[in-house]
């Protein structure tokens, strides 16, 4: 009787253990299936991407150089202090209009502005030109500035009046625009260069004479299809982009040209307004599903 009870207990224990083991196996299988389903779903989920449209952009070639800003017009003023009756405040760099009185002298004469501009003192070394006994100043017209630069003679065929010029300086985080206003008729035989003068729009009078200007002469300007630099994929000698059609990625081969201002010129392979991947070419693959989360110009 005792033996039968022991045997029954063993059977019950084994049954419980078996049930626990089966439950664990079933639970693991269930969890694994859920994880696999989630992974599969994640793999099939569209990738969020940034897209852009293929647009036209003005591409150009350029010559980089530098030069010193010169006032459009300048008039030197020198007044002996003993002759001065009254004057404008030279230290405040004031603006004067054409024909306005700058200073009145004791011989009943006046110094009159021959053109509109700003008047300011010149820095001079005491003792030179009677600096201690005289006021030395300039009247400068700076609504436009001039800059003389020398360009290599091999650019002679493209250099002409009216050619666009852009200017930057370390003093400002902005670009000023101008154009070539004159071209020398001769090449300097020593430097093999051509002297040209550019006129820069300075209507806000932010630039002043004497400043060092970084100059970019623009030529061969042409509007072409463009894409952002980040959109290009290079494999060996071939160049590709990723088109987005019906939220599906399609790889397309393109021929490229010039690069300006983080844009790449497209010679062939795309048409205007096609939607392409703007960046993140390593996140997608051909035929993959995507979701446009942001569009950029």
C-alpha positions as CSV (number, residue, x, y, z in Angstrom):
1,X,0.0,0.0,0.0
2,X,2.9,2.4,0.9
3,X,4.7,1.4,-2.3
4,X,1.6,2.3,-4.4
5,X,1.4,5.7,-2.7
6,X,5.0,6.4,-3.4
7,X,4.7,5.4,-7.0
8,X,1.6,7.7,-7.4
9,X,3.6,10.6,-5.9
10,X,6.4,10.0,-8.4
11,X,4.0,10.0,-11.3
12,X,2.3,13.2,-10.2
13,X,5.8,14.9,-9.7
14,X,6.9,13.8,-13.1
15,X,3.7,15.0,-14.7
16,X,4.1,18.4,-13.0
17,X,7.7,18.7,-14.2
18,X,6.7,17.6,-17.7
19,X,4.0,20.3,-17.7
20,X,6.4,22.9,-16.5
21,X,8.9,22.0,-19.2
22,X,6.3,22.0,-21.9
23,X,5.0,25.4,-20.7
24,X,8.5,26.8,-20.8
25,X,9.1,25.5,-24.3
26,X,5.7,26.8,-25.5
27,X,6.4,30.1,-23.9
28,X,9.8,30.5,-25.5
29,X,8.3,29.5,-28.9
30,X,5.5,32.1,-28.5
31,X,8.0,34.9,-27.5
32,X,10.3,33.9,-30.3
33,X,7.5,34.1,-32.8
34,X,6.5,37.5,-31.5
35,X,10.0,38.8,-31.7
36,X,10.4,37.4,-35.2
37,X,7.2,39.0,-36.3
38,X,8.2,42.3,-34.8
39,X,11.6,42.1,-36.6
40,X,9.9,41.2,-39.9
41,X,7.5,44.1,-39.4
42,X,10.3,46.4,-38.7
43,X,12.2,45.2,-41.7
44,X,9.2,45.8,-43.9
45,X,8.4,49.2,-42.4
46,X,9.2,52.2,-44.6
47,X,12.4,54.1,-43.8
48,X,11.9,57.8,-43.0
49,X,13.9,59.9,-45.4
50,X,14.6,63.5,-46.4
51,X,13.7,64.3,-50.0
52,X,14.2,67.1,-52.5
53,X,13.0,68.1,-56.0
54,X,15.4,68.4,-58.9
55,X,15.6,72.1,-59.7
56,X,17.5,74.5,-61.9
57,X,20.4,76.4,-60.4
58,X,22.9,78.9,-61.9
59,X,26.3,77.2,-62.2
60,X,29.4,79.2,-63.0
61,X,33.2,79.2,-63.3
62,X,35.2,81.6,-61.1
63,X,38.5,83.3,-60.7
64,X,39.5,83.9,-57.1
65,X,41.7,86.8,-56.2
66,X,41.9,89.7,-53.7
67,X,42.4,93.5,-53.6
68,X,42.1,96.6,-51.6
69,X,39.0,98.8,-51.5
70,X,39.2,102.3,-53.0
71,X,36.7,105.1,-52.6
72,X,34.6,105.8,-55.7
73,X,35.7,109.4,-55.3
74,X,38.0,111.0,-52.9
75,X,38.9,114.6,-52.0
76,X,41.8,115.5,-49.7
77,X,41.4,118.3,-47.2
78,X,44.2,120.1,-45.3
79,X,43.4,123.1,-43.1
80,X,45.9,125.0,-40.9
81,X,44.4,125.3,-37.5
82,X,45.2,129.0,-37.3
83,X,43.1,129.6,-40.5
84,X,40.0,127.7,-39.2
85,X,37.0,129.6,-38.1
86,X,34.5,126.7,-37.9
87,X,34.0,123.2,-39.3
88,X,31.9,120.1,-39.1
89,X,33.0,117.5,-36.5
90,X,35.6,115.4,-38.4
91,X,35.8,112.9,-35.6
92,X,32.2,111.7,-36.1
93,X,32.8,110.7,-39.7
94,X,29.7,112.7,-40.9
95,X,27.9,112.4,-44.2
96,X,27.8,115.6,-46.2
97,X,26.0,116.5,-49.4
98,X,27.4,118.0,-52.5
99,X,28.0,121.8,-52.2
100,X,27.6,121.6,-48.4
101,X,30.2,123.7,-46.4
102,X,32.8,121.5,-44.7
103,X,34.8,124.3,-43.1
104,X,34.9,128.1,-42.9
105,X,38.3,129.9,-43.0
106,X,39.3,133.3,-41.5
107,X,39.9,134.7,-45.0
108,X,36.2,134.5,-45.7
109,X,36.7,131.4,-47.8
110,X,35.0,128.1,-47.3
111,X,35.8,124.5,-48.2
112,X,32.8,123.1,-50.0
113,X,32.1,119.4,-50.7
114,X,32.5,118.7,-54.4
115,X,30.4,115.6,-54.1
116,X,28.3,113.8,-51.5
117,X,30.2,111.5,-49.1
118,X,31.7,111.0,-45.6
119,X,34.4,113.2,-44.1
120,X,36.9,111.8,-41.7
121,X,40.4,112.6,-40.3
122,X,43.4,110.9,-41.7
123,X,45.8,109.2,-39.3
124,X,49.2,110.9,-39.6
125,X,52.5,110.9,-37.7
126,X,53.0,114.0,-35.6
127,X,55.7,116.3,-37.0
128,X,55.1,115.1,-40.6
129,X,53.5,117.6,-43.0
130,X,52.9,120.0,-40.1
131,X,50.5,117.4,-38.6
132,X,50.4,119.1,-35.2
133,X,49.3,122.4,-36.6
134,X,47.0,121.1,-39.4
135,X,43.8,119.1,-39.8
136,X,44.2,116.5,-42.5
137,X,41.0,114.9,-43.7
138,X,39.4,113.1,-46.6
139,X,35.9,113.3,-48.2
140,X,35.1,109.8,-49.6
141,X,32.2,108.7,-51.7
142,X,31.7,105.1,-50.7
143,X,28.2,104.2,-51.9
144,X,30.3,102.3,-54.5
145,X,33.8,101.1,-54.0
146,X,36.4,100.3,-56.6
147,X,39.0,97.6,-56.4
148,X,41.9,97.0,-58.9
149,X,43.0,93.4,-59.4
150,X,45.3,91.6,-61.7
151,X,43.9,88.4,-63.4
152,X,46.0,85.8,-65.3
153,X,46.2,86.5,-69.1
154,X,44.8,83.0,-69.9
155,X,41.4,84.4,-68.8
156,X,41.5,87.3,-71.4
157,X,38.9,85.7,-73.6
158,X,36.3,85.7,-70.9
159,X,37.1,89.0,-69.1
160,X,34.8,91.8,-70.1
161,X,33.0,94.8,-68.7
162,X,29.8,93.9,-66.8
163,X,31.1,90.5,-65.7
164,X,29.6,89.7,-62.3
165,X,31.9,90.0,-59.2
166,X,31.1,88.9,-55.6
167,X,33.1,90.2,-52.6
168,X,33.5,89.0,-49.0
169,X,35.6,90.3,-46.1
170,X,36.6,89.0,-42.7
171,X,34.6,91.8,-41.1
172,X,31.2,90.6,-42.2
173,X,29.4,87.3,-42.8
174,X,27.7,88.5,-46.0
175,X,28.5,88.8,-49.7
176,X,28.6,92.1,-51.6
177,X,28.0,92.2,-55.3
178,X,29.5,94.2,-58.2
179,X,30.8,94.0,-61.7
180,X,33.9,94.6,-63.8
181,X,33.9,98.3,-64.9
182,X,37.1,98.5,-66.9
183,X,39.7,96.1,-68.5
184,X,43.2,97.1,-69.4
185,X,44.1,97.0,-73.1
186,X,47.5,95.5,-72.4
187,X,48.9,92.4,-70.6
188,X,51.7,93.1,-68.1
189,X,54.7,91.3,-69.7
190,X,56.4,90.8,-66.3
191,X,53.4,89.2,-64.4
192,X,51.5,87.9,-67.5
193,X,48.4,89.4,-66.0
194,X,45.6,91.9,-67.0
195,X,44.7,94.8,-64.8
196,X,40.9,95.1,-64.3
197,X,38.8,97.3,-62.1
198,X,35.6,96.2,-60.4
199,X,32.9,98.4,-58.9
200,X,31.2,97.1,-55.7
201,X,27.8,98.1,-54.5
202,X,28.2,99.5,-50.9
203,X,24.9,101.3,-50.5
204,X,24.9,100.4,-46.7
205,X,28.4,101.8,-46.4
206,X,29.6,98.8,-44.4
207,X,32.8,98.6,-46.4
208,X,35.4,101.4,-46.1
209,X,38.5,102.3,-48.2
210,X,41.6,100.3,-47.4
211,X,39.8,97.1,-46.5
212,X,41.2,93.8,-47.9
213,X,38.5,92.2,-50.1
214,X,38.2,88.6,-51.2
215,X,37.0,88.7,-54.8
216,X,35.3,86.1,-57.0
217,X,34.9,86.9,-60.7
218,X,32.0,84.9,-62.1
219,X,31.9,83.7,-65.8
220,X,30.3,81.0,-68.0
221,X,27.2,81.3,-65.9
222,X,24.5,78.9,-67.0
223,X,21.3,77.5,-65.5
224,X,21.3,73.7,-65.2
225,X,19.5,70.9,-63.3
226,X,21.0,70.5,-59.8
227,X,21.0,68.2,-56.8
228,X,22.5,68.6,-53.3
229,X,26.0,67.2,-52.9
230,X,24.8,64.8,-50.2
231,X,22.4,63.2,-52.7
232,X,25.2,61.8,-54.9
233,X,26.5,58.2,-54.6
234,X,29.8,57.4,-56.2
235,X,30.9,53.9,-57.0
236,X,34.1,53.7,-58.9
237,X,33.7,55.9,-62.0
238,X,29.9,55.8,-61.9
239,X,27.6,58.3,-60.2
240,X,24.2,57.5,-58.9
241,X,21.2,59.1,-57.1
242,X,18.1,57.5,-55.5
243,X,14.8,58.5,-57.1
244,X,11.6,58.2,-55.0
245,X,8.7,56.9,-57.0
246,X,5.5,55.9,-55.2
247,X,7.5,55.7,-51.9
248,X,9.8,53.1,-53.5
249,X,13.5,53.8,-54.0
250,X,14.9,53.5,-57.5
251,X,18.6,53.9,-58.3
252,X,19.5,56.0,-61.3
253,X,22.8,56.7,-63.0
254,X,23.6,60.3,-63.7
255,X,26.2,62.4,-65.5
256,X,27.5,65.4,-63.5
257,X,29.2,68.7,-64.2
258,X,30.3,71.6,-62.1
259,X,29.9,72.0,-58.3
260,X,28.9,75.4,-56.8
261,X,27.6,76.3,-53.4
262,X,27.0,72.7,-52.3
263,X,25.1,72.0,-55.5
264,X,26.0,69.5,-58.3
265,X,25.2,70.1,-61.9
266,X,23.3,67.3,-63.6
267,X,24.1,66.8,-67.3
268,X,21.9,63.8,-67.9
269,X,19.8,61.2,-66.0
270,X,17.2,63.4,-64.3
271,X,14.4,65.8,-65.3
272,X,13.1,68.9,-63.5
273,X,10.8,68.3,-60.4
274,X,11.7,64.6,-60.0
275,X,11.8,63.7,-56.3
276,X,15.1,62.2,-55.1
277,X,16.7,61.3,-51.8
278,X,18.4,64.4,-50.5
279,X,20.8,62.7,-48.0
280,X,21.3,59.5,-46.2
281,X,22.2,57.3,-49.2
282,X,23.6,54.6,-46.8
283,X,20.1,54.1,-45.1
284,X,18.2,52.8,-48.1
285,X,18.5,50.2,-50.9
286,X,16.9,49.9,-54.3
287,X,13.3,48.7,-54.3
288,X,13.1,49.5,-50.6
289,X,10.1,51.3,-49.1
290,X,10.5,54.8,-47.8
291,X,8.4,57.5,-46.1
292,X,9.2,61.1,-46.8
293,X,9.4,62.9,-43.4
294,X,10.9,66.1,-44.6
295,X,11.4,68.0,-47.9
296,X,14.2,70.4,-48.5
297,X,15.0,72.9,-51.3
